[in-house]
Amino acid sequence: MLRFLSIRHLAVIDALEIDLDAGLTVLTGETGAGKSMLVEALDLLVGGRASADLVRTGEDTASVQAIFERADGREVIIRREVSAQGRSRAFIGDALATTAALKELGTELLELHGQHEHQALLNPESHGPLLDERVSPELLHRTRDAFEAWREARAALERTQMSAREKAARIELLSFHLGEIDKVNPQAGEDESLAAERSVLANADRLSRLSNEAYGLLYENETAALTELAGVWKRVAELAAIDPRAQPYLDQKDEVKSRLEDLSFFLREYAGELDASPARLQEVEDRLAALERLKRKHGPELADVIAKQQRLRDELAALGASEEQAAELEARVARSAKTFVAVAKEVSAARRVAGAALAKALETGLSALAMPKCRVDVRIASSDTDESRWTARGVDEVELYLSANPGEELRPLARIASGGELSRVMLALHQLTDVTPHRTLVFDEVDAGIGGEAADAVGAELQALGARCQVLCITHLPQIAARADAHLAIDKHVKGGRTLTTVSRLDAAGREQELARMIAGAAVSATVVASAREMLASRQRSETKTKGESETRSRAKAKGGRG
């Protein structure tokens, strides 16, 4: 749940701080006052795209910060900063975070519905994913996996079915690349071991000197450490005879001597084993250069080169496959196609069950949104014989059909729905989705294209949604604003030649004046204020009843929509 929002230097907003509560909060104001910039600010917090255009003119940085309360009651602070050059930084708590991390956290905390989101319903391709939210994820995963297996098998077969000219050209190209790699014949980890050897060869003189000096100090010189060590142990023995605390060290005498002797043998042999040959150094340099050329062309890493070497061999083998191998590939394609069609039919059957439940739930939901006689149908066209229409989702094409008025035929939603009808379909779909109390839903002008009774019905549904979770709604309709638990007014004015946006929380009298402005515009009379007061009083009287009925209805729809 969003508890606090702070905005600095974001477009028309210079400085803004808002405390927010549970329930339905509406934000109203004149067009252009900056209401949608609040949505833009929230979008930044959940990983939205940052742009230099968002930074207020004359400022170096814009920032948005919010405090969210999570499901377990803990608070999390999210901050996003955008520079005038378009670069951005994000923080979760005090730690830097990526936009991907913001998006992941944002899916838990916040859900944004922009002004034109309902327009996505105009694209029939969006209808399938809506329905699949009500289908078993395991079944959808099986369908995707079966599709990928079929597609890979078909690709392997197609490689063996090229024309003679295509096959010859492909074999020539693959053979050339494979020949480049085979000529060098790279081995796993070879570049790293050669780089280490090069370092030794390039420093052979220094390494020889260091090892000889260390050997002399340890073993060979008159004052060598091993020789002097006998005197050390003699004194430690006398010390231990007086004070037992020295005895453990004396007990380690043989072990220490053994380790130092091992080191002396290593140093003596090391100098003799060093290969200071310039010829070997040149050989290593040439080999590393050859490996680097392969990595630049086929890498970037040597492991990638070796993997590509194997892929080239496999593809050449496939291109040179015998008729018997080609027949096996054809059988593999047939088996994978049969498996895919079988699971696709399963998901099609599940979609038809879910589609019938979704249509019924949408009709119930739209009835509550002043579309009492509407009919909805979820139509699924399957094509298990036309491979060109197969996808990772199966063999189905899903489209919503709508009849908004009695006597009208069911027609594709994408072609016949008005803006207001699309808004209500989108809201009804959302009411079918489970929400958790800690989540924040933001609706930016979901009331576009509606008015009158429909606006009042949408307001009632938003109010019921506000009883289940926190809802923020930007609206121009008094019927919706009157149902809010809290009302924030967005105002724009000019100060010192600069446009400023401010937000104020309205009390009862302020709400009456703002509703009156929304009803009548600039010409607010006492009669209009009285109408606004009556609208507020009417909504407040029916608030408990409306919330209870709508919440019960929403839960029933959600249960039906999930099938």
N, C-alpha and C positions, 0 to 999 in steps of 0.2 A: 504494500500500500504506500502511495506517495504521501509523505508527511510534510515535506518542505521543498520549495523550488526557488532557486536564486539564479537570476540571469544578469549578466553584465555585458554591455556594449554589443548587443546582438541586433543588427539592423536598426529599426526604429526604437528599440528598447535600450535605454541607457543603463538603468539600474532598477531591478524589480525583485521583490521577495514575496512569496506567497506561502501561507500555512494552509494545509488542506486536511479535511476530515473524511471519514467514511461516508457512504451514501452517494447520492446524486448531487454533483456540483455543476452548475451551468455557468458559462462565460458568455456574456453578451456585450454588444457595443456596435458602433457604427461600422459600416464597411470600410476597410482600410485602417482600422484603429490598431491593428497588430494582434488580433486574436490568433490567427494562424501561425504567427511567429512563436507562440507558446507551444504549439504542436511541433514546429520545427526544432525548438529547443529540446523537447522530449525525445524527438527522433535522434538528435545528436547523442543523447545519453544512452540510447540502445544501439549505438553503432551505425547510425545513419551517415550519409556522405557529408563530409565537411567541405566548405567552399569559402574562398576569400571574400566572396560577395556577402557573406553573412556578417562580416565584421563591420561595425558601425563606422561611418566615414570619420577619419581623423584619429581613430583608435588603433593601437597596435595589436590588441588581442580581444577576442570575445570569449566569454566563459559561461558555462552552464553547470550548476551544481544542484544535486538533489539528495534528500535523505529518504530512503525507502525502509519500511518495516517489513521484514520477511515473515514467513509463515510461523517460524519458531519464536517470534517476538524480538529477534535481534535486529538492530539497525545497520544498514549499509549505506555508505556515502559514495556517490558516483560523481565524478567531475570530468568535464570535457572542455578543452581549450582549443581555440582556432586562431591562428595568426593571420595577419593581414596578407601574408604570402600564400595562404591556403594550407599550411601545415597544421596538423592537429596532434594533441597529446591527450591521453585518457588516463584516468586514475580510478581504481576501485579501492576504497579506503585511502591509505597513503601510498599505495604501490602503483607503479606504472602498469598499464594494461593495454592490450591490443584491442582493435575494434571487434575482432572475432570474439574476444572474451566479453566485451560489452553486449554483443548480440546474443551470446549464450545466456548471460545473466538476464538480459532484457526479456527473453522469452518467458522467464519465470515471473518477472515483476510487472511487465507493462505490455499492453497490446494497443496498437494505434490503428485507427480506422480513419483514413484521410478523406478529404472532400469528395474525391472521385473514385474511391475504392469500389463502390457498388458498380462502377462502369465495367469492372472486370467481368461481371456477369454477362456483358455483351459478347464476350468471347466464349463460344461453346466449349473450347478446350479446357476452360476453368471448371466446368461442371463435373467432369470425371473425378478430379482430386477431391471435390467437395463430397461426392458420394463415397469415395474410398476412405474417408475418415470414419465411415461407419462399417467398414469391412475389416476382417481379421488381418492384422499386420503380418502374421506368419504366412497367411495365404498369399498376400501380395508379394512377400519376399520370395516365396517359392516360385511364383510366376516370373518374377524378374530373373531369378537364377536360371530357370528353364529357358527363358528367352536368350540369355547370354550364351548358354551352352549350345543352343541351336544356331545362333549367329556365328559363333566361332567355328562350329563344324562346317557350316555353309561356306565360310571364308576359306577354310582349308581345302574344301572341294573345288572352289572356284579357281584356286591357284593351280590345280592340276588340269583345269579345263580351258586354259588360255589357248589362243590360236598358236600355231607353230611359230609364227613370227614374233608374237608377244612373248611366248615362252623363251625363245632363243635370246631375245633382247634382255629379258629379266635374268636369265641364267648368266649372260655375259656380265651384266652389272654386278650381280651378287658374287660371281666368281672373282671379279676384279677386287671388290672390297675384302672378300675372304682371303684372297691372295696377299693383300697388303698386311693383313693381321697375321696370317700363317707365316709369312716371311720373317717377321720379327719373333713370332711364337712367344708372346708374353706369358709369364707365370704369375700366379696370384701372389701379391705382396712383394714382387720383385723390385718395383720402383723404390719402395721404402728401404729394403735391405741394401740396394745399390747406393742410395743416397747416404746411408750410414757408412758404407765402405768408402765412398768418395771422400767423406769428411776425414776418415782415418788416413787415407792415402795422401790427401792434401796437407796433412799435419804430421807426416811420418817422422821427420827430423825432430820436431818438438816432442812427440810422444816417446821416441827413443831416448832422448835426453832425460825426460822426466822419469821414465821407468828405471834408467841406470842410476840416476841420482837417488831415487827412493830406495833402490836395492842396496846401494852403498850405505845409506844412512841406517837402514834396517839391519843389514847382515855383514857387509864386507869391510867397512871402515874400522879403524882401530877403536873408535868410540861408537860403534854400531849399537843400535837399540837393544838387539837381542843379547849382545855381550854385556851391556850395562844392566840388563834386566836381572841378571843373577845377583848383583848387589842389591837391587830393589827387594827381591824376594827374601834375601838374608835379613834385611832390616825389618821387613813386614813380619817375618817369623819371630824375631825378638819382640816386636810390638805385640803380637798375638799372645806371646807367653805371659805378658803382663796384663794386657787388656783383651779379653775374649771377643770383643766386638770386631777386631781385625781378622779373626779366624776365617769367616766366610770368604774373604778376599784371598786369603792364603790357599784355601781349598780350590780356588779357580786357577791356580798357578799353571797346572799342566794344560788346561784348556786354552788359556791366553797364549802360552808358548806355542801350542800347536797351531792356533789361528795365525799368529805372526809368522811362523815358519811357512805355512801355506802361502801367505801373502808374498814372502820373499821368493819362493819358488816361482810363483806367477810372474813377478816382476822380472826375474832373471830370464824366463822363457819368453815373456812378452816381447822384449826388445829383439830377441833373435828371430821371432816369427813375423815381425813387421816387414811388409813388402813395400819398399820405397821406390819401386820401379815406375818410372814415368810412363812406360808402355802400358802397364796395368791401369794407371790412372786415366790414360787416354782411352783405353778400352771401355772402362766404366763410363766415362763421359759420353762416348759414342752410343753406348747401349741406352743410357738415360735419355739422350736426345731422340733416339728412335722411339722409345716408349712415350715420350712427351708428344711426338708427332701423332702417334696413334690416339693418345688421350684427347688431343685437340680435335681430331676428326671424328672419333668414334666414342669418346668418353662421356662425361668429363673425367671419371675415375678409371683406373686400370681395371677394376672389377666390372665396370660397364663395358669396357672393350672386350673382356673375356666373355661376358654374357652375350654381346652382340655376335661374337665369333660363333658361338653355339647356335644362335638364332639363324645366322646366315647358312650354317651347315644344314639345319633342320629344313629351312625353306628350299634350299637346293635339292635336298632329298625328296621333298614333297613334289617339286617341279619335275623331278626325274622319276616320279613314281610309276610303277608298272601298272598295267591294267588291273591286276589283282588288288593292288593298293588303292587304286581309284575306286574300285568296286566297294572296298571296305569303307572308304570315306563316304560314298553314297549311302551305304547302309547306316553309317553313323549319323548322317544328316537326317535320314528317315526316322531313326529311333529318337533322336533329339526333338524332331518336329512332332512326333506322336506324343512324347512326354509333355512338350509345351502345350499342345492343344488340349490334352487331358486336364492339366492344371488350369489352363485358361478357361475351360468350361466350368470348372469348379468355382473360379472367381466370378464368372459371369452369373452363375446361379446365385452366389452370395450377393452380388450386386442387385439382382432383381428383387430379392427379398428386402434388402436394405433400401432399394429405391421405392418400393411400395410403402414402406414405413416412413421414409423421408417425405414422400408426397403427402401422405395423410397428416404428418406432423406440421408440414408447411401450410397446408390448408387451415389447420386449427390456429396456427400462429398468425397467419394473414387475416383470418377472421377477426382476431383480437386487434388487428391494425386497420380496421375500417375497410376490409375487403371480404365481407361475410359470405359472398356467393362465389368466390373464386374457386377454380379447380386447378390442380397441379398434377402433372404427370412427369415421371422420370423415365425417359425412353432410352433404351439400350439397344443399339444396333451391333450385332456380332457378325464377324466374318472369319470363321476358322479355316476357310479354304483359300482366301486371298492373302498370300504371304506379304504382299506389299503394304498391308494394313496392320500387320503384327507389330506390336511394340512391347516394351518391358512391362507395360501395364496389362497386357493381354491382347484380346481380339475385339474389344468393345469400344464403341464410341457412345458417349453419354451426353444427353442434352435435356435440359429442363424445358417443359412445355407449360404454358399458362393460359388460362381463360379467366380474365379479370372480371367479366360480367356475365350474368345469366344469358343463355342463348348464343353466346359466342363459341366458336370452335377453339379447341386447344391448338395453340400455335407456338412456335419457338419463342421462348422468353427473350432471346437475344434480338429478335426482330420486331416484337410488338409491344414490349413493356415501356411505359413512360418513365421519366426520371424518378418521379415519386413512387411508382410501383417498384422500381429497382431498389430504391432506398429501403422500402418496407420488406422486400424479399431478403435483402441482406441482413436487416435487423432480425427478421424471423429466423434466418439461418443461424445467426449468432445466439439467439435464445435457445437453440437446440444443443448448444455446446456447454459442457460443464465448466463452471468457473469456480475459483476458490476465493474465499473472503479476503485474502491478502493481496489479490491481484488488482491492478488498475486498468480499466478500459477507457480509452479516449476516443470520442466520436467527434469528428470535425464536420459539422453541418450535415449530419445524417438525415436531416429533415429537408434536404434540397428537393424542391419540386412538389411539396405537399402543403396542405393547409386545412383549415376547418376541422371536421370530425376526424380526418386521418391524422392531423397533427396532434390532436388530443389523445388519440389512441397510441401514437408513437411515444408521446410523453408518458403515458401510463406504463408502457413496456419498459422505457428507460428507468422510470421510478422503481418498477419491480426489480429490474436488474441491479439498481442501486441498493436494494435490500440484501442482495447476495454478495456484492463486492463494491469496491469503489469505482464510480463512474464519473468521468469528466466529459461534458458535452458543450461544444460551441454551437450556439443556435441563434437564429433570428426570429423564432416563433414564440410569442408570449404563452401559447398553450403548453409548450414544453418547459419554458423558464418558470412558470408558476408552480410546477411540480417538484422543483429542486429542494433539496435539504439546505443547500447553501448557494448563494448567488454572488458571483464576482462580475463587476462591471469593468470593461476595458475602455479606456478613454485616451484620446490623442489630442495633444495641444502643442502649440509652438511657444518656445521660450528661448529668448536670446538668439532668434533666428534658426533654432534647431527644433525638429519635431521630436516630441517625447511621448512615450506610451506609459500609462500608469494603470494600476489595478487596485480596485477598492472593494472591500467586502461590504455588501449592502445590508442595512438593517431593514426592519419592516417597512418604514416610510420610504427608504431608498428603493426597495423592491417595487413598491407601488408606482413610484415615479418612473422607474426604468421600464416596467411593463407598460405603463401608459405611453411612453415614447415608442416602444415596439409596436403598440397598437395603432397609434395615430401619427407617428413621426414627430416633427417639430411642433406641430399645433396641438399641444397638450392642454386640454380644458379640464375643469373640475369634473365634468361628466365622464371624461375618459379615465381620470384618476379613480373615480368611483367604480367604474367598470373593472379596472385593474384590481382594486381592493376586493371586489366581489369575486373575481377570478381566483385570487389567492385564497380567499376564505373558502370558496367552493372546493378547491383542490385540497386544502387542509382538512376539511370535513370528511372528504372521501379518501384521505391518504391511507389510513389503516386498512380500510376495506379493499382499496385498489391494490395495495401492496400484497395483501394476503392472497387475494384471488389470482393476481398475475403470477405470483411466485409459485402457487400450486399448479397453475396452468403451464408455466414454463418447465417445471419439473416433469410434468406428464409428457410434454412435448419432447423434452430431452430423452426421456425413457423410450418414447416411440421412435424418435429419430435414430437412436442407436440400434434399434431393431432387436 
